[in-house]
Amino acid sequence: MGADCTAGEGKLRTPTVAKRRTAPLGGARPAGVSSGAAVMIPEPPMTFPRALAGRLGPLVLLLALAGCAEPREELPVNTRLGGDFTLTDHNGGAFRLADQRGRVVLMFFGYTHCPDICPATLARVSQVYRNLRDAGDADRVQPLFITFDPARDTPEHLREYVPWFKANVIGLTGGEAEIRAVAEQYGVVFLKSGEGEPEYDFTHSDYVYLLDQQGRVRKLYPSDFNIDEVTDDVQSLL
């Protein structure tokens, strides 16, 4: 039964402190004690149970207060975004999101030629993964990187790129129509600039998606997310 945090009869009380007791002034007096003087009556000897209770009292109080802490609020399910999809992984095989049931997924859309935001975001995702690995939880977590540049981000290129982050990232690509369909499922916006030129880039949204073990979107993070926050959120879904 948990601790009751309200005041009242039968609830937690601060241990009372033993007070000095005096003998009544009337009656026989011990030799050498003048009339009207307070006579100290010795307390009973400190027994082991009493000594132990005195030491454990503060600890019991702390544990009781800890039991009164507010429970962590559950992350809501985003019903407007998400859904199953099939793309090609960095080994050239078919990848279905549904096959990740039982794992928490951290998913990010970008492209390997991105000069700054994409590699920086993947580096932060990788740090979250390392934190989870240190805690023994990494086996139930899967980072995904979905490119919207299939012309350059072939499976072979992704296979060279994702190991740099040392976080078991699966790189995903596919046909342009396939990638655009997945992006629309998750509300991802990207716009190619320099069309027809050998060097081009993309303007794009940069959210990281947290999916639970049933593949449902539970939270979106900006690219400069707090690493400890994401680590805690992932662990709350395991």
Secondary structure as the mmCIF struct_conf table of DSSP 4:
data_model
#
loop_
_struct_conf.conf_type_id
_struct_conf.id
_struct_conf.beg_label_comp_id
_struct_conf.beg_label_asym_id
_struct_conf.beg_label_seq_id
_struct_conf.end_label_comp_id
_struct_conf.end_label_asym_id
_struct_conf.end_label_seq_id
HELX_LH_PP_P HELX_LH_PP_P1 GLY A 2 ASP A 4
BEND BEND1 THR A 6 THR A 6
BEND BEND2 GLY A 8 GLY A 8
TURN_TY1_P TURN_TY1_P1 GLU A 9 GLY A 10
BEND BEND3 LYS A 11 LYS A 11
HELX_LH_PP_P HELX_LH_PP_P2 THR A 14 ALA A 18
STRN STRN1 THR A 22 THR A 22
BEND BEND4 LEU A 25 GLY A 27
TURN_TY1_P TURN_TY1_P2 ALA A 31 GLY A 32
TURN_TY1_P TURN_TY1_P3 SER A 35 GLY A 36
STRN STRN2 MET A 40 MET A 40
HELX_LH_PP_P HELX_LH_PP_P3 ILE A 41 PRO A 45
HELX_RH_AL_P HELX_RH_AL_P1 PHE A 48 GLY A 67
TURN_TY1_P TURN_TY1_P4 CYS A 68 CYS A 68
BEND BEND5 ALA A 69 ALA A 69
HELX_LH_PP_P HELX_LH_PP_P4 GLU A 70 VAL A 77
STRN STRN3 ASN A 78 ASN A 78
BEND BEND6 THR A 79 LEU A 81
STRN STRN4 THR A 86 ASP A 89
TURN_TY1_P TURN_TY1_P5 HIS A 90 ASN A 91
BEND BEND7 GLY A 92 GLY A 92
STRN STRN5 ALA A 94 ARG A 96
HELX_RH_3T_P HELX_RH_3T_P1 LEU A 97 GLN A 100
TURN_TY1_P TURN_TY1_P6 ARG A 101 GLY A 102
BEND BEND8 ARG A 103 ARG A 103
STRN STRN6 VAL A 104 GLY A 110
TURN_TY1_P TURN_TY1_P7 THR A 112 HIS A 113
BEND BEND9 PRO A 115 ASP A 116
HELX_RH_AL_P HELX_RH_AL_P2 ILE A 117 ASP A 134
TURN_TY1_P TURN_TY1_P8 ALA A 135 GLY A 136
HELX_RH_3T_P HELX_RH_3T_P2 ALA A 138 ARG A 140
STRN STRN7 VAL A 141 THR A 147
BEND BEND10 PHE A 148 PHE A 148
TURN_TY1_P TURN_TY1_P9 PRO A 150 ARG A 152
HELX_RH_AL_P HELX_RH_AL_P3 PRO A 155 TYR A 161
HELX_RH_3T_P HELX_RH_3T_P3 VAL A 162 PHE A 165
BEND BEND11 ALA A 167 ALA A 167
HELX_LH_PP_P HELX_LH_PP_P5 VAL A 169 VAL A 169
STRN STRN8 ILE A 170 THR A 173
HELX_RH_AL_P HELX_RH_AL_P4 GLU A 176 GLN A 185
TURN_TY1_P TURN_TY1_P10 TYR A 186 GLY A 187
STRN STRN9 PHE A 190 SER A 193
BEND BEND12 GLY A 194 GLY A 194
TURN_TY1_P TURN_TY1_P11 GLU A 195 GLY A 196
BEND BEND13 GLU A 197 GLU A 199
STRN STRN10 ASP A 201 HIS A 204
STRN STRN11 VAL A 208 LEU A 211
TURN_TY1_P TURN_TY1_P12 GLN A 213 GLN A 214
BEND BEND14 GLY A 215 GLY A 215
STRN STRN12 VAL A 217 TYR A 221
TURN_TY1_P TURN_TY1_P13 SER A 223 ASP A 224
HELX_RH_AL_P HELX_RH_AL_P5 ILE A 227 SER A 236
TURN_TY1_P TURN_TY1_P14 LEU A 237 LEU A 237
#
